[in-house]
Amino acid sequence: MATKFQCELSWSASRSKEFERCRKENWYSRYGSWGWWTERPQGAKYEVMTHKNLTSLPALAGTCMHDAIEHWFSLRSNGTAMTSHELFEDARERFREGWRESAGDGWASQPNKSVHLEEHHYGEQIEEIRTSRVQEMMTRASHYFCESKDLQAVREVNPESWLSVESMDTWSFLGTKIYSIPDFAYEKDGTFHIWDWKTGRPREDDWFQLHTYALYGCEKWSADPESIVLHAAYLNEQIVQTKEVNIQALGDVQDAMSMSVRAMMEVHYDPDVDPCVKENWPENGAPSQCGRCRYRGLCPSGLLNA
C-alpha cells in the first residue's frame, strides 16, 4: 500500500522567520503547493511549487559554497586534502551547472529538484558585476576556509570526533518536528563545537539559529548546555564570531521557539481535509519587500509592489 503523505506541522528557524515576516508567504511555502504531485492536469498547486523552489543569485552562490565545503569534508574523512583552489573550482563549477540549468529549460522537468533563479524566472537582467561578486566571494571564502588560522581547528579535528556535517535531522519540541542542520559539529575534550558557514554579513538572527542547534545538541548528544560553543564563520568577511552557550540565553531561545511553535499551531491545517481560512494568512509583510518576494508573480501584494 502506498504511503499517504500528511501535511504535518514542522518548525525551523528559517520557517519561523518566514512566518513572522509574512503569513501569506508562509502559506505559499507550506500549504499552497501541497498535493501538487497529484494535480492532473498541472495547475495552481504546481505553479506555487515552481515559485516555492525559486532561488536568488546570492542564495545559489551560498548553497554552492556550502556544498563544496561538504565535499571537502567528504574527502577529508578519507584522508584526502583539498586545496583552496580546488575548493573554489568545486564551488564555481556547481554554480555554473546551476546557472546553465536555470538559464535554459533544464529546470522545467523537475522544478522541485532543479536550480531555477528568480532573476531568470522574472526576466531580470543580471549585470556582470553581480556574477563577478559571486566569483570574488567564492575565492575569498575558499582561501579563508582552507588557509586561515581561525579555521585551523576545523581542518585538523579528527574525523572520529565529528558529530554532524550538513546532516539534516529532526527532534521533537512541544510535539512538533523541529528541523536542524548544523553545518559542522564535533566534540573534543568534553566540549561540543557547533559551526555555521555564512557567505553574507553578520546578523543578530544568526545567533538565534545557532542556539536552536545548541538545543538540538542537548537533545541528540546529551550535551550539557554549558559545554557547547557556537561559531559563526563569515567566510566572505573572513571573520569568526564565537559564543559560549549559557543557560539564560538558551532559555530565552527556547521561550521564543515555544511562542513561535504555538502561533503556528493556531493556524495549522491539513489541506487534504480542511478548508483554508484565508483570514489566518494575511499579506502582512513589509510592502517595500514584496517586490523581492519569490511569490510576487502570484501574490496580489507582490504584483502591486513589483
DRENDO-1510 file (C-alpha; in Angstrom, 1 decimal, always signed):
<recs>
REC; n; res; u; v; w
REC; 1; MET; +0.0; +0.0; +0.0 .
REC; 2; ALA; +1.4; +3.4; -1.0 .
REC; 3; THR; +2.4; +5.7; +1.8 .
REC; 4; LYS; +0.0; +8.6; +2.3 .
REC; 5; PHE; +1.7; +11.9; +2.9 .
REC; 6; GLN; +0.3; +14.2; +5.5 .
REC; 7; CYS; +0.8; +17.9; +5.8 .
REC; 8; GLU; +2.3; +17.9; +9.3 .
REC; 9; LEU; +3.3; +21.0; +11.2 .
REC; 10; SER; +7.1; +21.3; +11.4 .
REC; 11; TRP; +9.4; +24.1; +12.5 .
REC; 12; SER; +12.9; +25.5; +11.8 .
REC; 13; ALA; +14.5; +28.9; +12.5 .
REC; 14; SER; +14.1; +29.9; +8.8 .
REC; 15; ARG; +10.4; +28.8; +8.8 .
REC; 16; SER; +9.8; +30.8; +12.0 .
REC; 17; LYS; +11.3; +33.9; +10.3 .
REC; 18; GLU; +9.2; +33.4; +7.2 .
REC; 19; PHE; +6.0; +33.0; +9.4 .
REC; 20; GLU; +6.8; +36.2; +11.2 .
REC; 21; ARG; +7.8; +38.1; +8.1 .
REC; 22; CYS; +4.6; +37.5; +6.1 .
REC; 23; ARG; +1.8; +35.0; +6.8 .
REC; 24; LYS; +0.9; +34.8; +3.1 .
REC; 25; GLU; +4.4; +34.0; +2.1 .
REC; 26; ASN; +4.4; +31.2; +4.7 .
REC; 27; TRP; +1.1; +29.9; +3.3 .
REC; 28; TYR; +2.5; +29.7; -0.2 .
REC; 29; SER; +5.6; +27.8; +1.1 .
REC; 30; ARG; +3.8; +25.3; +3.5 .
REC; 31; TYR; +0.3; +24.9; +2.2 .
REC; 32; GLY; -0.3; +26.4; -1.2 .
REC; 33; SER; +1.5; +23.7; -3.2 .
REC; 34; TRP; +0.5; +20.8; -1.0 .
REC; 35; GLY; -0.5; +17.9; -3.2 .
REC; 36; TRP; +0.9; +19.3; -6.4 .
REC; 37; TRP; +2.2; +15.8; -7.4 .
REC; 38; THR; -1.4; +14.6; -7.6 .
REC; 39; GLU; -2.7; +17.5; -9.6 .
REC; 40; ARG; -3.9; +16.5; -13.1 .
REC; 41; PRO; -3.6; +18.5; -15.2 .
REC; 42; GLN; -0.9; +20.6; -13.6 .
REC; 43; GLY; -2.4; +23.8; -12.3 .
REC; 44; ALA; -2.3; +26.3; -9.4 .
REC; 45; LYS; -0.6; +24.0; -7.0 .
REC; 46; TYR; +2.1; +23.2; -9.5 .
REC; 47; GLU; +2.6; +26.9; -10.1 .
REC; 48; VAL; +3.0; +27.6; -6.4 .
REC; 49; MET; +5.5; +24.7; -6.2 .
REC; 50; THR; +7.6; +26.2; -9.0 .
REC; 51; HIS; +7.7; +29.6; -7.3 .
REC; 52; LYS; +8.5; +27.9; -3.9 .
REC; 53; ASN; +11.7; +26.4; -5.4 .
REC; 54; LEU; +13.0; +29.6; -6.9 .
REC; 55; THR; +16.3; +30.8; -5.5 .
REC; 56; SER; +18.3; +34.0; -5.9 .
REC; 57; LEU; +21.7; +34.6; -7.2 .
REC; 58; PRO; +23.3; +35.2; -3.7 .
REC; 59; ALA; +21.4; +32.2; -2.3 .
REC; 60; LEU; +22.6; +29.9; -5.1 .
REC; 61; ALA; +26.2; +31.1; -4.6 .
REC; 62; GLY; +25.9; +30.4; -0.8 .
REC; 63; THR; +24.5; +26.9; -1.5 .
REC; 64; CYS; +27.3; +26.1; -3.9 .
REC; 65; MET; +29.9; +27.2; -1.4 .
REC; 66; HIS; +28.2; +25.1; +1.3 .
REC; 67; ASP; +28.1; +22.0; -1.0 .
REC; 68; ALA; +31.7; +22.4; -1.9 .
REC; 69; ILE; +32.7; +22.5; +1.8 .
REC; 70; GLU; +30.6; +19.4; +2.4 .
REC; 71; HIS; +32.6; +17.8; -0.4 .
REC; 72; TRP; +35.8; +19.0; +1.4 .
REC; 73; PHE; +34.7; +17.1; +4.5 .
REC; 74; SER; +33.9; +14.0; +2.5 .
REC; 75; LEU; +37.4; +13.9; +1.1 .
REC; 76; ARG; +38.9; +14.8; +4.4 .
REC; 77; SER; +37.2; +11.8; +6.0 .
REC; 78; ASN; +39.0; +9.6; +3.6 .
REC; 79; GLY; +42.4; +11.3; +4.2 .
REC; 80; THR; +42.4; +13.4; +1.1 .
REC; 81; ALA; +43.4; +17.1; +1.3 .
REC; 82; MET; +41.6; +19.7; -0.8 .
REC; 83; THR; +43.4; +23.0; -1.6 .
REC; 84; SER; +41.8; +26.4; -1.5 .
REC; 85; HIS; +42.0; +26.5; -5.3 .
REC; 86; GLU; +40.3; +23.1; -5.6 .
REC; 87; LEU; +37.6; +24.2; -3.2 .
REC; 88; PHE; +37.0; +27.3; -5.3 .
REC; 89; GLU; +36.8; +25.3; -8.5 .
REC; 90; ASP; +34.4; +22.9; -6.9 .
REC; 91; ALA; +32.1; +25.7; -5.8 .
REC; 92; ARG; +32.4; +27.6; -9.1 .
REC; 93; GLU; +31.5; +24.5; -11.2 .
REC; 94; ARG; +28.5; +23.9; -9.1 .
REC; 95; PHE; +27.4; +27.5; -9.7 .
REC; 96; ARG; +28.0; +27.2; -13.4 .
REC; 97; GLU; +25.9; +24.0; -13.6 .
REC; 98; GLY; +23.1; +25.6; -11.7 .
REC; 99; TRP; +23.2; +28.7; -13.9 .
REC; 100; ARG; +23.0; +26.6; -17.1 .
REC; 101; GLU; +20.1; +24.6; -15.7 .
REC; 102; SER; +18.3; +27.8; -14.8 .
REC; 103; ALA; +19.1; +29.8; -17.9 .
REC; 104; GLY; +17.8; +27.1; -20.2 .
REC; 105; ASP; +14.9; +24.8; -19.7 .
REC; 106; GLY; +16.7; +22.1; -17.7 .
REC; 107; TRP; +14.7; +23.0; -14.6 .
REC; 108; ALA; +11.3; +22.6; -16.2 .
REC; 109; SER; +11.1; +18.8; -16.0 .
REC; 110; GLN; +11.7; +18.7; -12.2 .
REC; 111; PRO; +11.3; +22.2; -10.8 .
REC; 112; ASN; +11.2; +20.8; -7.3 .
REC; 113; LYS; +14.7; +19.4; -7.7 .
REC; 114; SER; +16.4; +21.8; -10.1 .
REC; 115; VAL; +18.0; +25.2; -9.9 .
REC; 116; HIS; +15.7; +28.0; -11.1 .
REC; 117; LEU; +16.8; +31.5; -10.4 .
REC; 118; GLU; +14.1; +34.1; -9.7 .
REC; 119; GLU; +16.2; +36.5; -11.8 .
REC; 120; HIS; +15.7; +34.2; -14.8 .
REC; 121; HIS; +12.1; +33.4; -13.9 .
REC; 122; TYR; +11.1; +37.1; -13.8 .
REC; 123; GLY; +13.3; +38.1; -16.8 .
REC; 124; GLU; +15.6; +40.4; -14.9 .
REC; 125; GLN; +18.9; +41.5; -16.4 .
REC; 126; ILE; +21.8; +40.2; -14.4 .
REC; 127; GLU; +24.7; +42.6; -14.5 .
REC; 128; GLU; +28.2; +41.3; -14.9 .
REC; 129; ILE; +29.2; +42.9; -11.6 .
REC; 130; ARG; +26.9; +40.6; -9.7 .
REC; 131; THR; +28.5; +37.4; -11.2 .
REC; 132; SER; +31.9; +39.0; -10.6 .
REC; 133; ARG; +31.0; +39.4; -6.9 .
REC; 134; VAL; +30.0; +35.7; -6.8 .
REC; 135; GLN; +33.4; +34.7; -8.0 .
REC; 136; GLU; +35.1; +37.1; -5.6 .
REC; 137; MET; +33.1; +35.6; -2.7 .
REC; 138; MET; +34.0; +32.1; -3.6 .
REC; 139; THR; +37.7; +33.0; -3.9 .
REC; 140; ARG; +37.8; +34.7; -0.5 .
REC; 141; ALA; +35.7; +32.0; +1.2 .
REC; 142; SER; +37.8; +29.2; -0.2 .
REC; 143; HIS; +41.0; +30.8; +0.8 .
REC; 144; TYR; +39.7; +31.6; +4.3 .
REC; 145; PHE; +38.3; +28.1; +4.9 .
REC; 146; CYS; +41.4; +26.3; +3.7 .
REC; 147; GLU; +44.2; +28.6; +5.0 .
REC; 148; SER; +43.1; +30.8; +7.8 .
REC; 149; LYS; +44.3; +30.2; +11.4 .
REC; 150; ASP; +40.7; +30.9; +12.5 .
REC; 151; LEU; +39.5; +27.6; +11.0 .
REC; 152; GLN; +42.6; +25.6; +11.7 .
REC; 153; ALA; +40.8; +23.6; +14.4 .
REC; 154; VAL; +38.1; +22.7; +12.0 .
REC; 155; ARG; +40.6; +21.4; +9.4 .
REC; 156; GLU; +42.6; +19.4; +11.9 .
REC; 157; VAL; +40.0; +17.8; +14.1 .
REC; 158; ASN; +39.9; +14.0; +13.9 .
REC; 159; PRO; +37.0; +12.7; +11.8 .
REC; 160; GLU; +36.2; +10.3; +14.6 .
REC; 161; SER; +35.2; +13.3; +16.6 .
REC; 162; TRP; +32.8; +14.6; +14.0 .
REC; 163; LEU; +29.1; +14.7; +15.1 .
REC; 164; SER; +27.4; +16.3; +12.1 .
REC; 165; VAL; +28.4; +17.5; +8.6 .
REC; 166; GLU; +25.4; +19.2; +6.8 .
REC; 167; SER; +23.2; +16.4; +8.1 .
REC; 168; MET; +19.5; +17.2; +8.2 .
REC; 169; ASP; +18.0; +15.8; +11.4 .
REC; 170; THR; +14.8; +16.3; +13.5 .
REC; 171; TRP; +13.9; +16.4; +17.1 .
REC; 172; SER; +10.6; +16.9; +18.9 .
REC; 173; PHE; +9.6; +20.0; +20.8 .
REC; 174; LEU; +6.0; +20.6; +22.1 .
REC; 175; GLY; +5.0; +17.6; +20.0 .
REC; 176; THR; +6.3; +19.3; +16.8 .
REC; 177; LYS; +9.0; +18.1; +14.5 .
REC; 178; ILE; +12.0; +20.5; +14.6 .
REC; 179; TYR; +14.4; +20.6; +11.7 .
REC; 180; SER; +18.1; +21.2; +12.5 .
REC; 181; ILE; +21.0; +21.1; +10.0 .
REC; 182; PRO; +24.3; +22.1; +11.7 .
REC; 183; ASP; +26.9; +22.8; +9.1 .
REC; 184; PHE; +29.5; +21.1; +11.2 .
REC; 185; ALA; +29.8; +19.9; +14.7 .
REC; 186; TYR; +32.4; +18.0; +16.7 .
REC; 187; GLU; +33.2; +17.1; +20.3 .
REC; 188; LYS; +36.7; +17.5; +21.7 .
REC; 189; ASP; +37.8; +17.1; +25.4 .
REC; 190; GLY; +34.2; +17.3; +26.5 .
REC; 191; THR; +33.3; +20.4; +24.6 .
REC; 192; PHE; +30.8; +20.4; +21.8 .
REC; 193; HIS; +31.6; +22.8; +18.9 .
REC; 194; ILE; +28.8; +23.8; +16.5 .
REC; 195; TRP; +29.8; +25.7; +13.4 .
REC; 196; ASP; +27.8; +27.6; +10.8 .
REC; 197; TRP; +29.2; +28.8; +7.5 .
REC; 198; LYS; +27.9; +32.1; +6.3 .
REC; 199; THR; +28.7; +33.8; +3.0 .
REC; 200; GLY; +26.8; +37.0; +3.8 .
REC; 201; ARG; +27.4; +39.6; +6.5 .
REC; 202; PRO; +26.9; +39.1; +10.3 .
REC; 203; ARG; +23.3; +39.4; +11.5 .
REC; 204; GLU; +21.9; +39.0; +15.0 .
REC; 205; ASP; +19.4; +36.5; +13.8 .
REC; 206; ASP; +22.3; +34.1; +13.1 .
REC; 207; TRP; +22.7; +33.5; +16.8 .
REC; 208; PHE; +19.1; +32.6; +17.3 .
REC; 209; GLN; +19.6; +29.8; +14.7 .
REC; 210; LEU; +22.8; +28.6; +16.3 .
REC; 211; HIS; +21.2; +28.5; +19.7 .
REC; 212; THR; +18.5; +26.3; +18.3 .
REC; 213; TYR; +21.3; +24.0; +17.1 .
REC; 214; ALA; +22.6; +24.0; +20.7 .
REC; 215; LEU; +19.1; +22.8; +21.9 .
REC; 216; TYR; +19.4; +20.1; +19.3 .
REC; 217; GLY; +22.8; +19.1; +20.7 .
REC; 218; CYS; +21.4; +18.8; +24.2 .
REC; 219; GLU; +18.6; +16.6; +22.8 .
REC; 220; LYS; +20.7; +14.4; +20.4 .
REC; 221; TRP; +24.1; +14.3; +22.0 .
REC; 222; SER; +23.1; +14.6; +25.7 .
REC; 223; ALA; +25.4; +17.6; +25.8 .
REC; 224; ASP; +25.4; +19.8; +28.9 .
REC; 225; PRO; +24.3; +23.3; +27.6 .
REC; 226; GLU; +27.4; +25.0; +29.1 .
REC; 227; SER; +29.7; +22.5; +27.3 .
REC; 228; ILE; +28.6; +23.9; +23.9 .
REC; 229; VAL; +30.4; +26.5; +22.0 .
REC; 230; LEU; +28.9; +28.2; +18.9 .
REC; 231; HIS; +30.9; +29.5; +16.0 .
REC; 232; ALA; +29.6; +31.7; +13.2 .
REC; 233; ALA; +32.2; +31.7; +10.3 .
REC; 234; TYR; +31.6; +34.5; +7.9 .
REC; 235; LEU; +33.7; +33.3; +5.1 .
REC; 236; ASN; +33.5; +36.2; +2.7 .
REC; 237; GLU; +34.0; +38.7; +5.6 .
REC; 238; GLN; +36.8; +36.4; +6.8 .
REC; 239; ILE; +35.9; +36.6; +10.5 .
REC; 240; VAL; +34.7; +34.0; +13.0 .
REC; 241; GLN; +32.4; +35.0; +15.9 .
REC; 242; THR; +32.2; +32.7; +18.9 .
REC; 243; LYS; +29.9; +32.4; +21.8 .
REC; 244; GLU; +29.8; +30.0; +24.7 .
REC; 245; VAL; +26.3; +28.8; +25.5 .
REC; 246; ASN; +24.8; +29.9; +28.8 .
REC; 247; ILE; +21.6; +28.7; +30.4 .
REC; 248; GLN; +19.9; +32.1; +30.3 .
REC; 249; ALA; +20.4; +32.6; +26.6 .
REC; 250; LEU; +19.3; +29.1; +25.8 .
REC; 251; GLY; +16.2; +29.5; +27.9 .
REC; 252; ASP; +15.3; +32.8; +26.1 .
REC; 253; VAL; +15.7; +31.0; +22.7 .
REC; 254; GLN; +13.5; +28.1; +24.0 .
REC; 255; ASP; +10.8; +30.6; +25.1 .
REC; 256; ALA; +10.9; +32.2; +21.6 .
REC; 257; MET; +10.7; +28.8; +20.0 .
REC; 258; SER; +7.7; +28.0; +22.2 .
REC; 259; MET; +5.9; +31.2; +21.2 .
REC; 260; SER; +6.6; +30.6; +17.5 .
REC; 261; VAL; +5.5; +27.0; +17.5 .
REC; 262; ARG; +2.3; +27.8; +19.4 .
REC; 263; ALA; +1.5; +30.6; +16.9 .
REC; 264; MET; +1.9; +28.2; +14.0 .
REC; 265; MET; -0.2; +25.6; +15.8 .
REC; 266; GLU; -3.1; +28.0; +16.0 .
REC; 267; VAL; -3.4; +28.3; +12.2 .
REC; 268; HIS; -2.1; +25.0; +11.0 .
REC; 269; TYR; -4.4; +22.8; +8.9 .
REC; 270; ASP; -4.4; +19.8; +6.7 .
REC; 271; PRO; -5.1; +20.9; +3.1 .
REC; 272; ASP; -6.2; +17.4; +2.2 .
REC; 273; VAL; -9.2; +17.5; +4.6 .
REC; 274; ASP; -9.6; +21.1; +5.9 .
REC; 275; PRO; -10.6; +24.3; +4.1 .
REC; 276; CYS; -8.2; +27.2; +4.1 .
REC; 277; VAL; -9.2; +30.0; +6.4 .
REC; 278; LYS; -7.9; +32.9; +4.4 .
REC; 279; GLU; -8.1; +35.3; +7.3 .
REC; 280; ASN; -5.3; +33.4; +9.0 .
REC; 281; TRP; -2.9; +34.1; +6.1 .
REC; 282; PRO; -2.9; +37.9; +5.5 .
REC; 283; GLU; -0.4; +39.6; +3.3 .
REC; 284; ASN; +1.2; +41.3; +6.3 .
REC; 285; GLY; +4.8; +41.6; +5.1 .
REC; 286; ALA; +6.5; +44.9; +4.6 .
REC; 287; PRO; +5.2; +46.3; +1.3 .
REC; 288; SER; +8.7; +47.6; +0.4 .
REC; 289; GLN; +9.9; +43.9; +0.4 .
REC; 290; CYS; +7.0; +42.5; -1.6 .
REC; 291; GLY; +8.7; +43.3; -4.9 .
REC; 292; ARG; +11.6; +40.9; -3.9 .
REC; 293; CYS; +9.5; +38.0; -2.7 .
REC; 294; ARG; +9.7; +34.9; -4.8 .
REC; 295; TYR; +5.9; +34.7; -4.9 .
REC; 296; ARG; +5.5; +38.2; -6.3 .
REC; 297; GLY; +4.2; +36.7; -9.5 .
REC; 298; LEU; +1.3; +35.1; -7.7 .
REC; 299; CYS; +0.5; +37.3; -4.7 .
REC; 300; PRO; -1.7; +40.4; -5.2 .
REC; 301; SER; +0.6; +42.5; -3.0 .
REC; 302; GLY; +3.6; +41.3; -4.9 .
REC; 303; LEU; +2.1; +42.2; -8.2 .
REC; 304; LEU; +1.1; +45.6; -6.9 .
REC; 305; ASN; +4.5; +46.4; -5.4 .
REC; 306; ALA; +6.7; +44.8; -8.1 .
</recs>
